[in-house]
């Protein structure tokens, strides 16, 4: 059985320079076929190109704790058990462009990256990331938080 939850959109207006006029990010989680699939979507409603992390919007697996997952009822954090890649600060090469009016979606399988408990449980996934108004300002990333997505997942 497929269970899907879509988190509310994060609509943002940014600072005095109005680097971003309007941007929306969304997290959707589906538990299907024994897998937990997270689909991240960003829509650029501004008149300027924005830049988002490749690790979230291009990679097929995670190499660090990108998402926070908790048991929905107990609020106990689910341990991240996936690969951890040590890295330095983000550079231009770590971002992907989203053109004005553009949309970018990516699905990541997090099944083996988190210690989901046996049985059927309800979870909550959150994502706090960043984006850039310009690749010339990699050190000026703007924080982005997407509303939590709840989902049920069964481990046999």
ZITA-V38458 format. One line per field, one symbol per residue. ss: DSSP state (2 for helix, 1 for strand, 0 for the rest). phi: phi as a letter, one per 20 degrees, with the letter a starting at -180 (. if undefined). psi: psi as a letter, one per 40 degrees, with the letter a starting at -180 (. if undefined). A space follows every 10 residues. Layout:
ss: ???
phi: ???
psi: ???
//
This chain:
ss: 0011110001 1100000000 0011111111 1100111111 1111000001 1112222000 0000001111 1000001001 0000000000 0222111100 0011111110 2221000011 1111111111 1100222222 0111111111 111110
phi: .ecccdfffd dcddkfflgc fabccbdccc dbmndddddd cccdeeecfd ccffgddcfe becrffddcc fffemffefe cffddfbeff cgfeccecfg mecccbdced geecefefnd cdccdccccb bcebffcfed fefccdgfde bdbdde
psi: hhhhhhiiih hihhidefdh dhihiihhhh hhfeihhhhh hhhheieihi hihdddedie iifigdihhi hddeehhhhh eaihhhiaii ideeiiihih eiihihhhhe deeighiiah ihihhihhai iieieefdef ihihhiiihi iihhh.
//
